[in-house]
């Protein structure tokens, strides 16, 4: 499961569990984007903090794990490079699924270099309830259709943007992020002074 995770929240964990059960996955590996090509590095929290929060969020789940695979590569870091690295690590006998939000999938599959992605793995795009199938088909190149599954997750309504805003405004974030992540945000003073988009 790839994402900026700035910060990781309970919606991400619910999506991961929904995908794991629906597709009978052995495990879900959470990969915090090191320096995503679609975002300015100045607008996101340093990768080590985001990775630390992911690690705290998944440590108590037996089927989840965190990975530093993108942190070990130079910038920018592309989804296809991560998929290829995981395929090399686990071998050809394993089927890889790439899980992320629908908005991120639209960005990923429309990059110039994404032409090589169809067939690399299966893509799972999570969206909130009430998505428009017609709208999705317009945004995703036809070559990806056989490799893309959309899953609805109502609890994805939590957003990292809202969490950052609430911390900045000194509002509670209980029930939005795991307790360990909340404690880390407060301990490290994240989101309190910086103006995130």
N, C-alpha and C positions, 0 to 999 in steps of 0.2 A: 504494500500500500504506500503510494508516494504522495507527498504533499509538502507544503511549506511548514505546516504545523506550528503556527505562530499566534497562539499556542495550540497544541493538540487539545481536543475537548471530547466530551462524552459522545457527541454525535459521530466523531471519527471511530470511536471504539464500537459503537452500535452498528455502523456500516461494515466494519471489519468482521464482526460476528455474524451479521446477516449474510455476507458473502461467503464466509467460512462454512456456514451450515448449508446454504443453498447449493454450493458447488463442491461440498465435501472436501474442503481443502485440509491438508495435513497441518499447515500452520500459516499464519499471516506475518510477514516480515514488514515492519514499518520503516520506511526509508525517508528521513528528513532531507529535503532538497538542500544541497550545499549552497549553490548559487544558481537559482532557477533563471533560465534565459529570459523569461517574460516579466521578471521583476528586477528593480534596481536593488543592488545589495545594500544601499543606504536606507532603503525603506523597510527592511526586515531585520529582525533581531539576529544577532550573530549566531552562526550555525551551531556552535558548541552549546549555547543555551537551549536552542530548539531541540537538539539531539538529547540533551539531559532531560528535558521535559517528556519527550517521547519515551525514553528509557524508564522514567518514573511511572508513566501512565500504563505501560504494558507489563511491568515486572511481575505482577501478581496473576497474570493470565497464562495458563500453561500452553496455549496454542498461539500466543503472540510473542514476537521478539523484535528487538530494535536492531538496526544495522547501520554501520558507519560507512557503507560501501560508497556513497557519494562524497563523503567527507575526505576520502582518500584520493579523489581525482581533482584535477585542475578545473577551473571555471571556464565557461559555463558548463553546467551539467545537464545532459539531456536524458529524457526517459528511455530512449532507445539504447543508450550506452549502458544504463543501469540494467535493463532487461537482458542485454547481451552478456553482461558481467555475471548476472545471476544464472543464466543458462550455462555459462562456462563453469561456474562454481558447482552447480547441482547435476549437470550432465543431461544428455539428450533424453533420458528416460523419464524425466520429470516434466509435467505440463506446468508452465508458468502462467499465472493470471496477474494482470496489472490493475490494481484497484485505485480509483481516485474519484474525485467529484466530477460531475458532468461538465461544469464550466472548464475545469482543467483539461478534460479529455478533448473538448473542442479546440482548445489552444494547441494541445500536443499533436493531434492528427492533422492539423492544418499548417504545421511548420513545413518548410521546404524539405528538410531532411527526413520528415516522417514518411516519405514515399517508400522507404525500406521497411516500415513497421508492420504492414499487414502480413500476417503469418508468423511473426516473431513470437506472439503469445496471444492469449485471449484478454480482451480489455473489459473491465467491469466499471461502469460509470454509475455513481450514486447520485440520485436526485431527490428533491423533496416531492411529496405527493402532488398530483395534479399536473405533471409535466405534459407537454404537448408532443406526441409521437411525430406529428408532421413537422413541428419546429425542429426536433432533433434530426430528422432525416435531412433537412435542409442544411444543417450545420456540419454534418459528418460526411466526408468523401465516401462515395459508393464502395470503394475498395475495402473500407473498414467494416462495412455492414456485417459480413459473416463472422467477424472476430469481436464484435461488440455486443454486450448485454447491458441493459439498463435495469438497475434495481431501485425501487422506491424505498426511502427510509424517512418516515415522518419526523423522527427525532433529529434529523440533520438540520432542523430549523435553527439550532445553535450555530453561531458563527464566530470565528476567531476575531473578526473585526469588532463585533459587539463586545466580546470579552475584553479586548484591549481598551475599548472606549469606556467600559464600566470600571476597569481598574483605574484608568486615568481620572475618572470622575468620582473615585472612591466609593463606588457602589459594590455590593456583594456579588460574588460569582459562584456562590455555593450552588451545587447541582448542575453546573455547567462544565466544570473540569474535575478530574480526579483530585482527591485531597492532597496527594503528594505534589501534584502540579501547582495547585493553588498555593501551597506552602512555599514552593520554589519561587514562584512569581513574586511573592511578598518578600521573601528572604533576599532575593537578588535585585529587588526594586525594578523589575521589568514593567514596561508600559506606563510608568507613572509620570514621566516627564517628557518622553519622546512623542512626537506627533506622528502616529502611523496613519496611513490612508484608510 
